[in-house]
Amino acid sequence: MPDDGRIERAIARALGPRGRMSRRSFLRQSGRGALIAGSALTLQSILAACGIRPGGSTAASPGGPAASDATGALEWANWPLYIDIDDDGNYPSLVAFTEQTGVEVNYTEAIGDNADFFGTIRQDLQAGNPTGWDVITPGGWVIERMARLGFLEELDHSQLPNWTANAADYAKGLWFDPENKYSLWWQGGITGIAYDPELTGREITTFDDLLDPAFAEVAGAFSDMRDMFGLTLLSLGVEPENATVDDVTRARDKLLEANARNQFRGYYGNEYYDALAAGDLAISVAWSGDITQMQLNDNENVRFVVPADGGMRWNDNFAIPKGAARIGGAHELLNYYYGVDGATTLSEYIGYFTPVDGVQEEILARAQAYRDEGSTDDADYNEILAPTVVPTEEQLANTFNDKQLTEEEEAEWNDLWLEVSS
């Protein structure tokens, strides 16, 4: 059996922040609209939902080697609940990858926070030691920092023909890696505002609506510094990329004023999802892909809006840490997820912005196939999902990147943020 700590972490993932089984699996077991906290979960089902097997570890495919003796397996560090998963705790897209390539993957939910994860590997990288990971998927600012410090392997684009053929224009040449020399987009989204109109009693259109005293103690903020300062700066008419420390100080003051009247029920990480879906929050800062999932599975009333002032645009990215042991296999994995089939299987489950052209059309084609075979629920699901996996021109036009912070600026921003979040 897995050790007690791993079991506790699995239970926490299943019942705690963003604790949801795969979307289709959950719908079949519990019925549309039910929340996981109200369903009957056995230890076995919790472990399976988190990819943990008795006697093993996080698994990419049936019979895959345990992490402790994964001599030839590719080691991938990703965020929680950021991949397709079936009723047995397998990852269908990874199973298909292994069948196609023969490359086994040990998939681990090792990234809970960009800064914290970078902290776990930075010392090894500075010392010239391997991190133990072959593939990682952090946010853009981490990619920029690691590339600048010489902590990433350069990608061999001759081994990435699917990226060359299928990468969407909006997923190329981003600020943190303008030549895609070190990274490829994994998935992306927008940080904006989500709300339940039945609880707010009106439409929400701006960040300042989140600060309306009428929503005191039923509004949710994020614990992420870049998201919260970014949205607040936009509400002050400042684009985050151009913000000075004086601008961020004004943003701090605006949030401290909200804190003084107990505006926010909390500064949330992933757990905001459950509070918003359950109606404990009427309005919250939110990630776009989460609200797609919420509307389909947990609370169809909740809406997502990019504030009129602007939202924050972000994406997480494939990269290969310096000294990775399996660089060839890592390239095969990256190339696989830029194939339309693998990318579509992923998008059907997680609902964030895909970097792959053709996914939206394939989701609709699968919807028609489901309908032809009489699977009406699956067909409806895909038809609702399809428009959400590609950003619209309007969304791209009114969303903004994080500021590229020097280490000195980051320390100054962090000090200001601690005053808010503590």
C-alpha positions as CSV (number, residue, x, y, z in Angstrom):
1,M,0.0,0.0,0.0
2,P,1.1,3.6,-0.4
3,D,2.5,5.2,2.7
4,D,0.2,7.1,5.1
5,G,1.4,10.5,3.9
6,R,0.6,9.7,0.3
7,I,-2.8,8.4,1.3
8,E,-3.5,11.6,3.2
9,R,-2.4,13.7,0.3
10,A,-4.6,11.7,-2.0
11,I,-7.6,12.3,0.3
12,A,-6.8,16.0,0.5
13,R,-6.7,16.2,-3.3
14,A,-10.0,14.4,-3.6
15,L,-11.9,16.2,-0.9
16,G,-10.0,19.5,-0.6
17,P,-9.0,22.3,-3.0
18,R,-10.4,21.6,-6.4
19,G,-10.9,18.0,-5.2
20,R,-12.7,16.5,-8.1
21,M,-12.5,13.2,-9.9
22,S,-12.4,13.2,-13.7
23,R,-15.4,15.0,-15.0
24,R,-17.0,12.3,-17.0
25,S,-16.2,9.7,-14.4
26,F,-17.8,11.8,-11.7
27,L,-20.9,12.6,-13.7
28,R,-21.5,8.9,-14.4
29,Q,-21.1,8.0,-10.7
30,S,-22.8,10.9,-9.0
31,G,-25.1,12.7,-11.5
32,R,-24.8,16.1,-13.1
33,G,-24.6,18.9,-10.7
34,A,-23.5,16.9,-7.6
35,L,-20.5,18.1,-5.6
36,I,-17.8,15.6,-4.7
37,A,-18.1,16.5,-1.0
38,G,-21.6,15.0,-1.1
39,S,-20.7,11.8,-2.8
40,A,-19.7,8.5,-1.3
41,L,-16.0,8.0,-1.9
42,T,-14.1,4.9,-0.8
43,L,-10.3,5.0,-0.1
44,Q,-9.9,2.9,-3.2
45,S,-11.8,5.3,-5.4
46,I,-9.9,8.3,-3.9
47,L,-6.5,6.7,-4.6
48,A,-7.6,5.8,-8.2
49,A,-8.9,9.3,-8.8
50,C,-5.5,10.6,-7.8
51,G,-3.6,8.1,-9.9
52,I,-2.2,6.2,-6.9
53,R,-2.4,2.4,-6.9
54,P,-2.0,0.0,-3.9
55,G,1.7,-1.0,-3.8
56,G,2.6,1.6,-6.4
57,S,2.8,5.3,-7.2
58,T,1.3,7.9,-9.5
59,A,0.7,5.8,-12.7
60,A,0.7,6.7,-16.3
61,S,-0.6,3.4,-17.5
62,P,-1.7,0.0,-16.2
63,G,1.3,-1.9,-14.9
64,G,3.7,1.0,-15.2
65,P,6.7,0.9,-12.9
66,A,6.7,2.6,-9.5
67,A,8.5,5.9,-9.2
68,S,11.1,4.4,-6.9
69,D,12.3,1.9,-9.6
70,A,11.4,3.9,-12.7
71,T,14.8,3.3,-14.4
72,G,13.6,4.1,-17.9
73,A,10.5,6.0,-17.3
74,L,10.0,9.7,-18.2
75,E,9.5,11.8,-15.0
76,W,6.9,14.6,-15.5
77,A,6.0,17.2,-12.9
78,N,2.6,18.9,-13.5
79,W,-0.1,20.7,-11.6
80,P,-3.0,18.9,-9.8
81,L,-6.0,17.8,-11.9
82,Y,-4.4,19.1,-15.1
83,I,-4.8,16.0,-17.3
84,D,-7.4,13.5,-18.5
85,I,-8.2,10.7,-16.1
86,D,-10.5,7.7,-16.4
87,D,-12.6,5.7,-13.9
88,D,-9.6,3.4,-13.1
89,G,-7.2,6.2,-12.3
90,N,-5.3,5.9,-15.6
91,Y,-4.5,8.8,-17.9
92,P,-5.9,7.9,-21.3
93,S,-3.8,10.3,-23.3
94,L,-0.6,9.1,-21.6
95,V,-1.7,5.4,-22.1
96,A,-2.0,6.2,-25.8
97,F,1.4,7.9,-25.8
98,T,3.0,4.9,-24.3
99,E,1.3,2.5,-26.7
100,Q,2.5,4.6,-29.6
101,T,6.1,5.2,-28.5
102,G,7.0,2.6,-25.9
103,V,8.0,5.4,-23.5
104,E,6.6,5.0,-20.0
105,V,5.8,8.1,-18.0
106,N,5.7,8.6,-14.2
107,Y,3.3,11.5,-14.0
108,T,3.4,13.4,-10.7
109,E,1.2,16.3,-9.4
110,A,4.3,18.0,-8.0
111,I,3.6,21.7,-8.8
112,G,1.2,23.5,-6.4
113,D,2.7,26.9,-6.8
114,N,5.2,28.3,-9.3
115,A,7.5,29.9,-6.7
116,D,7.5,27.0,-4.4
117,F,8.2,24.5,-7.2
118,F,11.0,26.6,-8.5
119,G,12.4,26.6,-5.0
120,T,12.5,22.8,-4.9
121,I,14.7,22.5,-7.9
122,R,16.8,25.7,-7.9
123,Q,19.5,24.5,-5.6
124,D,20.2,21.4,-7.6
125,L,20.3,23.4,-10.8
126,Q,22.7,25.9,-9.4
127,A,25.0,23.1,-8.3
128,G,24.8,21.5,-11.8
129,N,22.9,18.5,-10.5
130,P,19.9,16.9,-12.2
131,T,16.5,17.7,-10.7
132,G,15.0,14.3,-11.2
133,W,12.5,15.7,-13.6
134,D,12.6,15.2,-17.4
135,V,9.5,17.4,-18.2
136,I,8.1,20.2,-16.1
137,T,5.1,22.5,-16.8
138,P,5.5,25.8,-14.9
139,G,4.2,29.3,-15.6
140,G,5.7,31.8,-18.0
141,W,7.8,33.8,-15.4
142,V,9.4,30.6,-14.2
143,I,10.4,29.7,-17.8
144,E,11.9,33.2,-18.3
145,R,13.8,33.0,-15.0
146,M,15.1,29.5,-15.6
147,A,16.2,30.3,-19.2
148,R,18.0,33.4,-18.1
149,L,19.9,31.4,-15.4
150,G,20.8,28.6,-17.9
151,F,18.6,26.1,-16.1
152,L,16.7,24.7,-19.2
153,E,17.7,22.5,-22.1
154,E,17.3,24.0,-25.6
155,L,14.6,22.3,-27.5
156,D,15.4,20.5,-30.8
157,H,12.6,21.6,-33.1
158,S,13.5,18.9,-35.6
159,Q,12.0,16.5,-33.1
160,L,8.8,18.5,-32.8
161,P,7.1,18.2,-36.2
162,N,3.6,18.4,-34.6
163,W,4.4,21.7,-33.0
164,T,5.6,23.0,-36.3
165,A,2.5,21.8,-38.1
166,N,-0.2,22.5,-35.4
167,A,0.8,25.1,-32.9
168,A,-1.7,28.0,-32.9
169,D,-0.3,31.4,-33.6
170,Y,-1.4,32.7,-30.2
171,A,0.7,30.0,-28.5
172,K,4.0,30.9,-30.2
173,G,6.7,33.5,-29.5
174,L,5.4,34.6,-26.1
175,W,7.1,37.2,-24.0
176,F,9.1,34.8,-21.7
177,D,10.5,32.7,-24.6
178,P,10.0,34.7,-27.9
179,E,11.7,32.1,-30.1
180,N,10.3,29.0,-28.3
181,K,13.9,28.1,-27.7
182,Y,13.2,26.5,-24.3
183,S,9.4,26.0,-24.0
184,L,6.2,25.1,-25.6
185,W,2.7,26.1,-24.3
186,W,1.0,23.3,-22.3
187,Q,-2.4,24.9,-21.5
188,G,-3.5,28.4,-20.9
189,G,-6.3,30.6,-19.6
190,I,-7.5,33.9,-18.2
191,T,-7.7,35.2,-14.7
192,G,-10.9,37.2,-14.4
193,I,-14.1,37.3,-12.3
194,A,-16.7,34.5,-11.8
195,Y,-20.0,35.0,-10.1
196,D,-23.4,33.5,-9.5
197,P,-26.1,36.0,-10.7
198,E,-28.6,34.5,-8.4
199,L,-26.4,35.5,-5.4
200,T,-25.1,38.8,-6.7
201,G,-28.5,39.9,-8.0
202,R,-26.9,41.7,-10.9
203,E,-24.4,41.4,-13.7
204,I,-20.7,41.8,-12.9
205,T,-18.5,43.7,-15.4
206,T,-15.5,45.2,-13.6
207,F,-12.9,44.3,-10.9
208,D,-14.4,47.1,-8.8
209,D,-17.7,45.1,-8.7
210,L,-15.7,42.5,-6.7
211,L,-15.0,45.2,-4.1
212,D,-18.6,46.3,-3.8
213,P,-19.4,46.4,0.0
214,A,-22.7,44.6,-0.8
215,F,-20.5,41.5,-1.4
216,A,-18.5,41.8,1.8
217,E,-17.6,38.3,3.2
218,V,-19.0,36.5,0.2
219,A,-16.3,37.7,-2.2
220,G,-13.2,35.6,-2.9
221,A,-9.7,36.8,-3.7
222,F,-6.7,34.9,-4.9
223,S,-3.5,34.1,-2.9
224,D,-1.5,34.5,-6.1
225,M,0.4,37.8,-6.0
226,R,0.7,38.3,-9.8
227,D,-3.0,37.6,-10.4
228,M,-4.3,39.9,-7.7
229,F,-1.9,42.8,-8.2
230,G,-2.4,42.4,-12.0
231,L,-6.2,42.7,-11.8
232,T,-6.0,45.6,-9.3
233,L,-3.5,47.5,-11.4
234,L,-5.8,47.1,-14.4
235,S,-8.6,48.6,-12.4
236,L,-6.4,51.6,-11.7
237,G,-5.7,52.0,-15.4
238,V,-2.2,50.6,-15.3
239,E,-1.1,47.8,-17.5
240,P,0.9,45.3,-15.3
241,E,3.8,45.0,-17.8
242,N,4.4,48.8,-17.3
243,A,3.8,49.0,-13.5
244,T,6.2,50.7,-11.2
245,V,6.6,50.1,-7.5
246,D,4.5,53.2,-6.9
247,D,1.7,51.7,-9.0
248,V,1.9,48.5,-7.0
249,T,1.8,50.4,-3.8
250,R,-1.5,52.0,-4.9
251,A,-2.8,48.5,-5.7
252,R,-1.8,47.4,-2.3
253,D,-3.6,50.3,-0.7
254,K,-6.8,49.5,-2.7
255,L,-6.8,45.9,-1.5
256,L,-6.0,46.9,2.1
257,E,-9.0,49.2,2.1
258,A,-11.1,46.1,1.1
259,N,-9.5,44.0,3.8
260,A,-10.4,46.7,6.4
261,R,-14.1,46.0,5.8
262,N,-13.7,42.2,5.6
263,Q,-14.5,42.3,1.9
264,F,-13.0,38.9,1.2
265,R,-14.1,35.6,2.7
266,G,-10.5,34.5,2.0
267,Y,-7.5,34.7,-0.2
268,Y,-7.8,31.4,-2.0
269,G,-5.7,29.0,-3.9
270,N,-7.4,26.2,-5.9
271,E,-10.0,25.8,-3.1
272,Y,-12.0,28.8,-4.3
273,Y,-13.6,26.4,-6.8
274,D,-15.5,24.5,-4.2
275,A,-16.6,27.6,-2.2
276,L,-17.9,29.2,-5.4
277,A,-19.6,26.1,-6.7
278,A,-21.3,25.5,-3.4
279,G,-22.6,29.1,-3.1
280,D,-20.4,30.0,-0.1
281,L,-19.0,32.7,-2.4
282,A,-21.2,34.9,-4.6
283,I,-18.3,36.3,-6.6
284,S,-14.6,35.5,-6.8
285,V,-11.4,36.0,-8.8
286,A,-11.3,32.9,-11.0
287,W,-9.5,30.9,-13.7
288,S,-11.5,30.6,-17.0
289,G,-11.0,26.8,-17.4
290,D,-12.2,26.1,-13.9
291,I,-15.5,27.9,-14.6
292,T,-16.0,25.9,-17.8
293,Q,-15.7,22.8,-15.7
294,M,-18.0,24.2,-13.0
295,Q,-20.7,25.1,-15.5
296,L,-20.7,21.6,-17.0
297,N,-20.4,19.7,-13.8
298,D,-21.1,21.5,-10.5
299,N,-23.0,24.8,-10.9
300,E,-24.4,25.8,-14.2
301,N,-25.4,29.3,-12.9
302,V,-21.9,30.5,-12.4
303,R,-20.6,32.9,-15.1
304,F,-17.1,33.9,-16.0
305,V,-16.3,37.5,-17.2
306,V,-13.1,39.2,-18.3
307,P,-13.4,42.6,-16.5
308,A,-14.0,45.6,-18.7
309,D,-10.7,46.9,-17.2
310,G,-8.9,43.8,-18.5
311,G,-7.9,40.3,-17.3
312,M,-4.7,38.5,-16.8
313,R,-3.5,36.1,-19.6
314,W,-1.4,33.2,-18.6
315,N,-0.2,29.8,-19.7
316,D,1.8,26.9,-18.3
317,N,4.6,25.5,-20.4
318,F,6.4,22.3,-21.3
319,A,10.2,22.6,-20.6
320,I,13.1,20.2,-20.0
321,P,15.3,21.1,-17.0
322,K,19.0,21.2,-17.5
323,G,20.6,17.8,-17.0
324,A,17.4,15.8,-17.6
325,A,18.2,12.1,-18.1
326,R,15.6,11.4,-20.9
327,I,15.8,14.3,-23.3
328,G,14.7,12.2,-26.3
329,G,11.7,10.8,-24.6
330,A,10.8,14.3,-23.4
331,H,10.7,15.5,-27.0
332,E,8.5,12.6,-27.9
333,L,6.1,13.6,-25.2
334,L,6.0,17.3,-26.2
335,N,5.5,16.3,-29.8
336,Y,2.7,13.9,-28.9
337,Y,0.6,16.6,-27.1
338,Y,0.9,18.8,-30.2
339,G,-0.9,16.1,-32.2
340,V,-4.6,16.8,-32.6
341,D,-5.8,13.5,-31.2
342,G,-3.8,13.6,-28.0
343,A,-4.5,17.3,-27.5
344,T,-8.3,16.8,-28.0
345,T,-8.5,13.9,-25.5
346,L,-6.8,16.3,-23.0
347,S,-9.1,19.2,-23.8
348,E,-12.2,17.1,-23.5
349,Y,-11.4,16.7,-19.8
350,I,-9.8,19.8,-18.6
351,G,-11.3,22.6,-20.7
352,Y,-8.5,25.2,-20.7
353,F,-7.2,27.0,-23.8
354,T,-5.4,24.5,-26.1
355,P,-2.3,25.5,-28.1
356,V,-3.2,23.1,-30.9
357,D,-5.0,24.1,-34.0
358,G,-7.8,21.7,-35.0
359,V,-8.8,20.7,-31.4
360,Q,-12.0,22.6,-31.4
361,E,-13.1,21.0,-34.7
362,E,-12.1,17.6,-33.4
363,I,-14.2,18.0,-30.2
364,L,-17.2,18.9,-32.4
365,A,-16.5,15.9,-34.7
366,R,-16.4,13.6,-31.6
367,A,-19.6,15.2,-30.4
368,Q,-21.3,14.2,-33.7
369,A,-19.9,10.7,-33.3
370,Y,-21.3,10.5,-29.8
371,R,-24.7,11.7,-31.1
372,D,-24.7,9.1,-33.9
373,E,-24.1,6.3,-31.5
374,G,-26.8,7.6,-29.1
375,S,-24.6,9.1,-26.4
376,T,-26.5,12.3,-26.1
377,D,-25.0,13.4,-22.8
378,D,-21.5,13.1,-24.2
379,A,-22.5,14.9,-27.4
380,D,-24.1,17.8,-25.5
381,Y,-21.0,18.0,-23.2
382,N,-18.6,18.3,-26.2
383,E,-20.7,20.8,-28.0
384,I,-20.8,23.1,-24.9
385,L,-17.1,22.6,-24.3
386,A,-15.8,23.2,-27.9
387,P,-16.1,27.0,-28.0
388,T,-14.3,27.4,-24.7
389,V,-11.0,25.7,-25.6
390,V,-9.8,28.5,-28.0
391,P,-9.4,32.1,-26.9
392,T,-11.5,34.6,-28.9
393,E,-9.9,37.7,-30.4
394,E,-11.8,39.8,-27.9
395,Q,-10.4,37.8,-25.0
396,L,-6.9,38.2,-26.3
397,A,-7.3,41.9,-26.9
398,N,-8.4,42.6,-23.4
399,T,-6.0,40.5,-21.4
400,F,-2.5,41.3,-20.3
401,N,0.7,39.5,-19.5
402,D,2.6,39.6,-16.1
403,K,5.3,42.1,-15.7
404,Q,8.8,40.7,-16.2
405,L,10.2,41.3,-12.7
406,T,13.8,41.5,-11.8
407,E,14.7,39.8,-8.5
408,E,14.8,43.2,-6.8
409,E,11.4,44.1,-8.1
410,E,10.0,40.7,-7.1
411,A,11.2,41.2,-3.6
412,E,9.6,44.6,-3.4
413,W,6.3,43.3,-4.9
414,N,6.4,40.4,-2.4
415,D,6.8,42.7,0.5
416,L,3.8,44.7,-0.5
417,W,1.8,41.5,-1.1
418,L,2.6,40.2,2.3
419,E,0.9,43.3,3.8
420,V,-2.2,42.4,1.9
421,S,-2.4,38.6,2.2
422,S,-1.4,38.4,5.8
